[in-house]
Amino acid sequence: MRHHNSNRKFGRSKGQRKALLEGLMTSLIRDERIITTEAKAKEVRPHMEKMITRARNNTLANNRLIAARLGNQKTATKKLVGEIAPKYADRSGGYTRITKLPQRAGDASPMAVIEFV
């Protein structure tokens, strides 16, 4: 039984899942809008929301924690803290939007767009 196992596995090991989430978050910060599967978009959303909430309070500890969660990518960290987070200074959550798209042609996976509001 899968009681209390709320995270999605994606058929990957823990390290591969962590790398996948880091890559999705970095791409979202870099491009501010990505097209991915619906399950991946739903999984990355809470992580991204928590990152933006941390980035709004610009302290050294928060910057280091954000950098660590993004795999120590300095450009993504700078963009999140310097450009993206100040836009949401007066907003109390709901920084991202998921919009469903038609199914992918090859394997009929439900697709979605995740973007900043």
N, C-alpha and C positions, 0 to 999 in steps of 0.2 A: 504494500500500500504506500501511497505517496503523500501521506498526511504531513503537513507543514513543510513540504519540499516545494517552495514556491518559485525558485529560480529555474529558468529554462536551461537545459543542458546542451542543446544544439548538436548532439552527437559528438561532442568534443570533451577532451580532458580539461582539468581545471586551468592549467597553464594556457591552453589554446583558447578557452573561453575568456580568460583575462586579456589575452592579446587581442582577441576579436573586439571586446568592449573598448579597449584602449584605442584601437584603430578606428572604430566607429565614432568615438568621442572626438578624436583628433580631426577626423574628416569633417565632422559636423562643425567644429570650431573653425576650421580652415575655410570651408565652403559655405557655411551657415545654412546649408540645405543639402540633404542627401536622400537618394532613393535606395531603399533596401527592402528586405522582406518585412512583413508586418510584425512578426514575432521579434525580430532583431530590433525594430524601432521601439516596440513596447518594452523591451528589456533595457535599452540604452536610455530611455527617457528619465527614469528616476535617478540614475547615476548623474546625468547631465544637469538635472534640476538641482541636485545637491551641490554639484561643482559651482554652479552659478551663484547659489546662495552663499557659499564660502567665498567666492571671488568678490562679492559685493562688499565684504568686510576685508579691505586690503591690508593684511598684516603679513609679516614675514613668515609666521607659522602657517598661515593659510596658503601663501604662495608656494611654500615648500610641499605642503600636502597635495595641492593641486598638481604641481609638477610631478610628484611621485605617482599620482593616480594616472597621469597621462604618459607615463613611461619616460619622464625627464626630458620632455620636448619643450625647449625654452620658447620657441616661437609661438606655439599653441598656448602656452601659459600666459605669455605677454599679451596675446590678442584677447584671451578670455578676460584677464584682469583689467587690461587697459581700454578695450573697445566694447566688448559685449556686456560685461557686468554693469558698467555705469548706466547703460540704457534702462536697466531694470531696478534702479536704486529705489524707486517708489512703488514697485510692484511686489506683492507678497506671495508670489508663486505663479506657476503656470507659465513658464518661460518658453516652452516648446509646444509645437502643434504637430499632430500626426494626421495626415490626410491619406485615406485609402485610395489605391489605384487599381486598375484592372489586373487580373492575374497574369503572371509571366507566361510567355508563349511556350517555352520548353517544358517546364515541369508543373505548370499551373499553380505556382506558389503565390499566395496573396501578397501583393506588393504595397508599399506605402512610402510616403514622403514625410520625413521628419525635418522640421525647420524651426528657427527661432520666431517667436511671435513679434 
